[in-house]
């Protein structure tokens, strides 16, 4: 009885060891007595227990943090920089056979490469050319990790921390720039306000001058018409006076012209 129970447990253990389940996003190799005899495929894989050793690799894109480290720039300034690397395995054979631990190797390669790049740049370049550093680092890492069957997809410098005295100087510079911009904006606003005020006064004077010119024109036209009508009436009265003086049937007063003038003035005022 106990013999069959023990035999069953041993058989179950062997079957369990003989079946390797590989997920869709995984790959791997099968080693038999130290030699590669095949690849692991997604799904169920059968191996010989105790003789075959399966090694699986995650084929998805992985993210690894590069710990912050202090680096010296070309102008002898110390900066602390950390980064993040995105990579994935593209060749299972090389990722397992060509490097012992590809993730550890990528981290160390990134640190040494980044230190060399920063050492050839001045502090201002390091602070202002983040994208340039990213592109150079990505190009170098992608080339170096190709022999490991790994592709580096993206590199990002996450934090660049200059020395404290440099940070204080940068803060003062930023404050001075903000004050300068505020002063410029205030001066431009005051200038614009004065221009608008001057334009308003000039427009007021122009409208007033146009009104006065129109009034003068109306008065001039009225005066011209008045004197024209008065002159014609004076001329008519003068002719009538001459004619009537020569006629004996009518007697004209000598001050008839004065009376007519007064009548015209009264009619004009009305």
C-alpha positions as CSV (number, residue, x, y, z in Angstrom):
1,X,0.0,0.0,0.0
2,X,2.7,2.5,1.0
3,X,4.8,1.4,-1.9
4,X,2.1,2.4,-4.4
5,X,1.4,5.7,-2.7
6,X,5.2,6.5,-2.8
7,X,5.4,5.4,-6.5
8,X,2.4,7.6,-7.4
9,X,4.0,10.6,-5.7
10,X,7.3,10.1,-7.5
11,X,5.5,9.7,-10.8
12,X,3.5,12.9,-10.2
13,X,6.7,14.8,-9.3
14,X,8.4,13.5,-12.4
15,X,5.5,14.6,-14.6
16,X,5.4,18.0,-13.0
17,X,9.1,18.4,-13.7
18,X,8.7,17.2,-17.2
19,X,6.2,19.9,-18.1
20,X,7.3,23.5,-18.6
21,X,4.6,26.2,-19.2
22,X,5.9,29.2,-21.1
23,X,3.8,32.4,-21.3
24,X,3.1,34.3,-24.5
25,X,5.5,37.1,-23.7
26,X,8.3,34.7,-22.7
27,X,11.0,32.7,-24.5
28,X,13.9,30.5,-23.5
29,X,16.3,27.7,-24.1
30,X,16.5,24.0,-23.0
31,X,19.9,22.8,-21.8
32,X,20.6,19.0,-21.6
33,X,23.6,18.2,-19.6
34,X,25.0,21.7,-20.3
35,X,24.2,21.8,-24.1
36,X,21.5,23.7,-25.8
37,X,19.1,21.3,-27.5
38,X,16.2,23.5,-28.3
39,X,14.1,26.6,-27.5
40,X,11.1,27.0,-25.3
41,X,7.9,28.1,-27.1
42,X,4.8,29.7,-25.6
43,X,2.5,27.1,-24.2
44,X,3.3,23.6,-22.9
45,X,6.9,22.2,-23.3
46,X,8.0,18.7,-22.4
47,X,11.5,18.0,-21.1
48,X,13.4,15.1,-19.5
49,X,13.5,15.7,-15.7
50,X,16.9,15.9,-14.1
51,X,18.6,15.9,-17.5
52,X,17.1,19.0,-19.1
53,X,17.2,22.5,-17.5
54,X,14.9,25.2,-18.9
55,X,15.9,28.9,-18.7
56,X,13.1,31.4,-19.5
57,X,13.5,35.1,-20.5
58,X,10.9,37.9,-20.4
59,X,10.6,39.4,-23.9
60,X,8.6,42.5,-22.9
61,X,10.1,46.0,-22.6
62,X,11.5,46.5,-19.2
63,X,12.4,49.7,-17.3
64,X,15.5,49.9,-15.2
65,X,16.5,52.8,-13.0
66,X,20.1,54.0,-13.1
67,X,21.1,55.0,-9.6
68,X,22.3,58.6,-9.2
69,X,26.0,59.1,-9.2
70,X,28.3,62.1,-9.0
71,X,30.2,63.0,-12.2
72,X,32.8,65.7,-13.0
73,X,32.3,68.0,-16.0
74,X,35.0,69.3,-18.3
75,X,35.2,72.5,-16.3
76,X,35.6,70.6,-13.0
77,X,32.0,71.0,-11.7
78,X,30.5,68.1,-9.8
79,X,26.9,67.1,-10.8
80,X,24.7,64.2,-9.7
81,X,22.8,62.5,-12.5
82,X,20.3,59.6,-12.5
83,X,18.6,58.1,-15.5
84,X,16.0,55.5,-16.7
85,X,16.6,52.9,-19.4
86,X,13.9,51.2,-21.5
87,X,15.1,47.9,-23.1
88,X,13.9,44.5,-24.3
89,X,15.4,41.2,-25.3
90,X,15.3,40.6,-29.1
91,X,17.5,37.5,-29.3
92,X,17.0,34.8,-26.6
93,X,20.1,32.9,-27.6
94,X,22.5,35.8,-27.2
95,X,20.8,37.2,-24.1
96,X,21.4,33.8,-22.3
97,X,24.7,32.7,-23.8
98,X,26.6,35.9,-24.4
99,X,26.2,37.7,-21.0
100,X,25.7,36.4,-17.5
101,X,23.2,39.1,-16.4
102,X,22.2,41.5,-19.1
103,X,20.3,43.9,-16.9
104,X,23.2,44.3,-14.5
105,X,25.5,44.7,-17.5
106,X,23.3,47.4,-19.0
107,X,23.2,49.4,-15.7
108,X,27.0,49.4,-15.4
109,X,27.5,50.2,-19.0
110,X,25.1,53.1,-18.8
111,X,26.9,54.5,-15.7
112,X,30.4,54.3,-17.3
113,X,29.2,55.7,-20.7
114,X,27.3,58.6,-19.1
115,X,30.4,59.4,-17.0
116,X,32.5,59.6,-20.1
117,X,30.0,61.8,-21.9
118,X,29.6,64.3,-19.0
119,X,33.4,64.5,-18.6
120,X,33.7,65.9,-22.2
121,X,31.1,68.6,-21.6
122,X,31.0,71.8,-19.6
123,X,28.4,72.4,-16.9
124,X,26.3,74.8,-19.0
125,X,26.2,72.3,-21.8
126,X,25.1,69.5,-19.4
127,X,22.3,71.6,-18.0
128,X,21.1,72.9,-21.4
129,X,21.6,69.9,-23.7
130,X,19.7,67.1,-22.0
131,X,18.2,65.8,-25.3
132,X,21.6,65.8,-26.9
133,X,23.0,63.7,-24.1
134,X,20.1,61.3,-24.3
135,X,20.6,60.8,-28.0
136,X,24.4,60.1,-27.7
137,X,23.8,57.7,-24.7
138,X,21.1,55.9,-26.6
139,X,23.3,55.5,-29.7
140,X,26.2,54.1,-27.7
141,X,24.1,51.7,-25.6
142,X,22.1,50.4,-28.5
143,X,25.3,49.5,-30.3
144,X,27.1,48.0,-27.4
145,X,24.2,45.8,-26.2
146,X,23.5,44.4,-29.7
147,X,25.9,41.6,-29.0
148,X,23.9,40.6,-26.0
149,X,20.7,40.3,-27.9
150,X,19.2,43.3,-26.2
151,X,17.8,46.5,-27.8
152,X,17.9,49.7,-25.8
153,X,14.7,51.6,-26.9
154,X,14.9,54.8,-24.9
155,X,17.1,56.7,-22.5
156,X,16.0,59.6,-20.3
157,X,18.1,61.6,-17.9
158,X,15.7,62.0,-15.0
159,X,17.5,64.5,-12.7
160,X,20.6,66.7,-13.1
161,X,21.6,68.2,-9.8
162,X,24.4,70.8,-9.9
163,X,26.4,71.9,-6.8
164,X,24.6,74.0,-4.2
165,X,26.5,77.2,-5.0
166,X,25.6,76.8,-8.7
167,X,22.0,76.3,-7.7
168,X,22.0,79.4,-5.6
169,X,23.5,81.4,-8.4
170,X,20.9,80.1,-10.9
171,X,18.2,81.0,-8.5
172,X,19.5,84.6,-8.2
173,X,19.8,84.8,-12.0
174,X,16.2,83.6,-12.4
175,X,15.0,86.1,-9.9
176,X,16.8,88.9,-11.6
177,X,15.4,87.9,-15.0
178,X,11.8,87.9,-13.6
179,X,12.3,91.3,-12.0
180,X,13.7,92.6,-15.4
181,X,10.8,91.2,-17.3
182,X,8.3,92.8,-14.8
183,X,10.0,96.2,-15.1
184,X,9.9,96.0,-18.9
185,X,6.2,95.1,-18.9
186,X,5.5,97.9,-16.4
187,X,7.4,100.4,-18.6
188,X,5.7,99.3,-21.7
189,X,2.3,99.5,-20.0
190,X,3.0,103.1,-18.9
191,X,4.3,104.0,-22.3
192,X,1.1,102.6,-23.9
193,X,-1.1,104.4,-21.5
194,X,0.6,107.7,-22.3
195,X,0.3,107.1,-26.0
196,X,-3.4,106.4,-25.7
197,X,-3.9,109.4,-23.5
198,X,-2.1,111.6,-26.0
199,X,-4.1,110.1,-28.9
200,X,-7.3,110.8,-27.0
201,X,-6.4,114.5,-26.4
202,X,-5.3,114.9,-30.0
203,X,-8.6,113.4,-31.2
204,X,-10.6,115.7,-28.9
205,X,-8.7,118.8,-30.3
206,X,-9.3,117.5,-33.9
207,X,-13.1,117.1,-33.3
208,X,-13.3,120.5,-31.6
209,X,-11.4,122.1,-34.5
210,X,-13.6,120.5,-37.1
211,X,-16.7,121.8,-35.2
212,X,-15.3,125.3,-35.1
213,X,-14.4,125.1,-38.8
214,X,-17.9,124.0,-39.7
215,X,-19.4,126.8,-37.6
216,X,-17.2,129.4,-39.2
217,X,-18.2,128.1,-42.7
218,X,-21.9,128.3,-41.9
219,X,-21.5,131.8,-40.6
220,X,-19.5,132.8,-43.6
221,X,-22.0,131.4,-46.0
222,X,-24.9,133.1,-44.2
223,X,-23.0,136.4,-44.1
224,X,-22.2,136.1,-47.8
225,X,-25.8,135.4,-48.7
226,X,-27.0,138.2,-46.4
227,X,-24.7,140.8,-47.9
228,X,-25.5,139.6,-51.4
229,X,-29.3,140.0,-50.8
230,X,-28.8,143.4,-49.1
231,X,-26.7,144.6,-52.0
232,X,-29.3,143.6,-54.5
233,X,-32.0,145.3,-52.6
234,X,-29.9,148.5,-52.2
235,X,-29.3,148.5,-55.9
236,X,-33.1,148.1,-56.6
237,X,-34.0,150.9,-54.2
238,X,-31.4,153.2,-55.7
239,X,-32.7,152.6,-59.2
240,X,-36.3,153.2,-58.1
241,X,-35.3,156.3,-56.3
242,X,-33.6,157.7,-59.4
243,X,-36.6,156.8,-61.6
244,X,-39.2,158.2,-59.2
245,X,-37.3,161.4,-58.7
246,X,-37.6,162.1,-62.4
247,X,-41.3,161.5,-62.3
248,X,-43.3,164.5,-61.2
249,X,-46.3,162.5,-60.2
250,X,-44.7,161.0,-57.2
251,X,-43.0,162.6,-54.2
252,X,-40.2,160.4,-52.5
253,X,-38.9,161.2,-49.1
254,X,-35.1,161.8,-49.1
255,X,-34.6,159.3,-46.3
256,X,-36.3,156.5,-48.1
257,X,-32.9,154.6,-48.3
258,X,-32.5,154.7,-44.5
259,X,-36.0,153.4,-44.0
260,X,-35.4,150.5,-46.3
261,X,-32.1,149.7,-44.6
262,X,-33.8,149.6,-41.2
263,X,-36.5,147.4,-42.6
264,X,-34.0,144.9,-44.0
265,X,-32.1,144.7,-40.7
266,X,-35.4,144.0,-38.8
267,X,-36.4,141.3,-41.3
268,X,-32.9,139.7,-41.0
269,X,-33.1,139.5,-37.3
270,X,-36.5,138.0,-37.3
